[in-house]
Amino acid sequence: MSTAGEPVTVQSIAQTGNSVVPPQYVQPPETRPTTKTTQHHQNDAAEPSPLSINLGDEDTNRLKEEIGRACRDWGAFHVINHGVPIQLLDEMRCVGKSFFENCDMEQKLRYSCDSTLPASEGYGSRMLVAENDSVLDWRDYFDHHTLPLSRRNPAKWPNFQSDYREVVAEYSDRMKVLAQRLLVLISESLGLPSSCIEEAVGEFYQNITVSYYPPCPQPDLTLGLQSHSDMGAVTLLIQDDVEGLQVFKDGEWVTVRPLHGGILVLLADQTEIITNGKYRSCQHQAITNSERARLSVATFHDPAKTRKILPVFEPPVYHEVMYGDYVSSWYTKGPEGKRNIDALLLTP
């Protein structure tokens, strides 16, 4: 357990072996996982799941049709044959897991983020600003600021493992290339010029967040990550082999089965605004379990905070917004599903 003066982390709470979670992690009844979502399904093949799309498909029309359908129906899809070496995905998972499981608390705390600022770089547990009294997530994380290169300072990243910084930097570069390729395909799937969405977003501001979800003694009362849609343009996510990520579809939470070698694409709020709601951002959450720790790596691609985002189709159904204002609202009010983007809808 943390000593006096140290920030409380979820991993340190889990290591006490207590059978009851602290009250600040207990979700209200209306947001707790349902029995259905916390059980393993008896027939996985019968369960709906986001599409798995082969980016190596030479039939570009079919590829764009599949992407368009996935963006309309789910706001999320897996990609395979995506051009990122599988070995690099495994290395990224490995160095992330090693930080949480092989470093002692003293080592971890050298990289603590500034808990008074939202989205500050480093190691932490609390996503929202301290003034927000939302229930806490059962999660610890390490957030890396990776792009533009002017933000990238590997000296702020762990170096207990000789290749940690090298792996994160290479992973960052590869994710940027893939995100650019995906925005081209998403634009073309709508009949827009190839560069349309990327130009609307502008230069990528990229963060890589490694999330660690320790085993939880009361998974029926907690969430690893509360329901939300990501605020930026597009998120690229990899998981380990432990289930926990869920997406909201047709009024139900659907567990996204891990796909080794695949990368999950999650549309984020600014892409929904740019496409005027033709494509919806993906509402998702993470549930916990009592047996195994879970790890995921999310790579966020966002606009600059000074960027104005507005729909490219007429008539617009969303207000234009300065991205920095959107971020500030998201972190201050809390995500709560998709309430932040819904607040931008124009009144009919």
Number of C-alpha atoms within 10 A of each C-alpha: 14 14 8 7 6 11 15 16 19 27 23 16 17 20 12 10 11 11 10 12 19 10 11 13 17 21 19 10 10 7 14 17 21 14 9 11 17 16 11 11 12 8 7 11 8 8 12 11 19 21 18 18 21 16 20 13 12 9 9 13 12 12 17 21 16 18 28 21 16 20 25 15 17 23 25 29 25 26 22 19 15 18 13 17 13 16 10 16 19 16 17 22 19 15 22 24 20 14 21 22 13 13 15 10 16 9 13 17 15 13 17 18 21 13 19 12 13 18 21 17 22 22 27 25 22 22 20 21 18 14 9 13 12 17 15 23 23 30 25 23 24 25 22 26 24 25 21 13 11 8 13 17 14 16 9 16 20 22 13 14 12 10 12 20 19 13 18 21 19 12 20 20 13 15 23 20 12 15 21 17 16 19 22 19 24 26 19 20 22 16 10 16 12 17 16 17 24 21 10 19 24 14 15 20 21 26 23 25 22 26 25 25 27 25 21 30 18 15 20 20 21 28 28 27 21 23 21 23 26 24 27 25 27 25 25 23 20 24 27 18 13 15 20 26 21 21 23 19 17 8 6 12 18 21 26 20 17 18 16 14 19 22 26 23 24 27 28 27 27 29 28 24 28 23 24 21 19 15 24 23 29 28 24 24 22 22 27 30 23 13 11 13 17 23 25 22 22 20 24 26 26 26 23 18 14 11 17 16 21 22 21 15 14 7 8 17 18 22 16 16 16 15 21 15 13 19 16 14 13 21 18 15 16 20 20 15 18 19 14 20 21 11 10 15 16 11 7 4
